[in-house]
Amino acid sequence: MNGFFVNDSKHDVNASIVGSLAKVISASIASGESLTGEIDLEQFTYLAIVMPSEWTPANLTFQVSDASGGTYQNVYDDTGVEATVIVSASRTVSIDMNAMKLQPFRYLKIRSGTSVVAVNQTADRTIKILTKV
């Protein structure tokens, strides 16, 4: 299996290659936190988000950077609205409308809640991102 694994005290990011054109990336939010670690999307594009079976209610928003370990900024569309995906536990969500907003960025973090009201998760949570070339 090709892929990568990053582990620090707060975040896990794990990715595996699924066939030659697809990749499933797992990104964790630690208990008491609201943000995943850095996710390197390489040449892959976003297709869907698979939510865990347990989830402290909150939508998802995003931070992006142009460099690994760089400065992360919140993502807004050209009307000033924060890029948001409406999610709930045990749901797979296509991110068609938000994919265009996120597509230029290689490095991504996923937030539980918004930039104004982040929602800490009450237990460790793993979100899967389904991608393809």
VENFENKA-V632388 format. One record per pair of residues at least 6 apart in sequence whose ideal C-beta (glycine too) atoms are under 8 Angstrom apart, sorted by the first residue. I is the first residue (numbers start at 1). J is the second residue. Records with the same first field share a line. If there is no record, write none. Layout:
# VENFENKA-V632388
I->J + J
This chain:
# VENFENKA-V632388
1->16 + 17
2->16 + 17
3->14 + 15 + 16 + 17 + 23
4->13 + 14 + 15 + 40
5->12 + 13 + 14 + 15
6->12 + 13 + 14 + 37 + 38
8->37
10->30 + 33 + 37
11->27 + 28 + 29 + 30 + 33 + 35 + 36 + 37 + 38
12->26 + 27 + 28 + 37 + 126
13->25 + 26 + 27 + 28 + 36 + 37 + 38 + 39 + 40
14->25 + 26 + 27 + 28
15->23 + 24 + 25 + 26 + 40
16->23 + 24
17->23
18->24
21->132 + 133
22->130 + 131 + 132 + 133
23->42 + 44 + 131 + 132
24->128 + 129 + 130 + 131
25->39 + 41 + 44 + 128 + 129 + 131
26->126 + 127 + 128 + 129
27->36 + 37 + 39 + 110 + 126 + 127 + 128 + 129
28->36 + 37 + 124 + 125 + 126 + 127
29->35 + 36 + 110 + 112 + 121 + 124 + 125 + 126 + 127
30->121 + 124
31->121 + 122 + 123 + 124
32->120 + 121 + 122
33->120 + 121
34->58 + 111 + 112 + 113 + 118 + 119 + 120 + 121
35->63 + 109 + 110 + 111 + 112 + 118
36->109 + 110 + 111 + 127
37->109
38->65 + 68 + 69 + 107 + 108 + 109
39->107 + 108 + 109 + 110 + 129
40->68 + 106 + 107
41->105 + 106 + 107 + 108 + 131
42->106
43->133
44->131 + 132 + 133
45->99 + 103 + 131 + 132 + 133
46->95 + 98 + 99 + 102 + 103 + 129 + 131
47->94 + 95 + 99 + 130 + 131 + 132
48->92 + 93 + 94 + 95 + 129 + 130
49->60 + 85 + 87 + 92 + 93 + 95 + 110 + 127 + 128 + 129 + 130
50->92 + 127 + 128 + 129 + 130
51->87 + 88 + 89 + 90 + 91 + 92 + 93 + 127
52->89 + 90 + 125 + 126 + 127
53->89 + 90
54->89 + 123 + 125
55->87 + 88 + 89 + 121 + 125
56->112 + 119 + 120 + 121 + 122 + 123 + 125
57->88 + 119
58->87 + 112 + 113 + 119
59->84 + 85 + 86 + 87 + 113 + 114
60->84 + 85 + 87 + 110 + 111 + 112 + 127
61->74 + 75 + 82 + 83 + 84 + 85 + 110 + 111 + 113 + 114 + 115
62->74 + 75 + 83 + 98 + 102 + 108 + 109 + 110 + 111
63->72 + 73 + 74 + 75 + 108 + 109 + 111
64->72 + 73 + 75 + 102 + 105 + 107 + 108 + 109
65->71 + 72 + 73 + 105 + 107
66->105 + 106 + 107
67->107
68->107
70->107
72->107 + 109
74->82 + 115
75->82 + 83 + 101 + 102 + 105
76->82 + 83
77->83 + 101
82->114 + 115
83->98 + 101 + 102
84->98 + 114
85->93 + 95 + 98
86->93
87->93
92->130
95->102
102->108
110->127 + 129
111->118
112->118 + 119 + 120 + 121 + 125
113->119
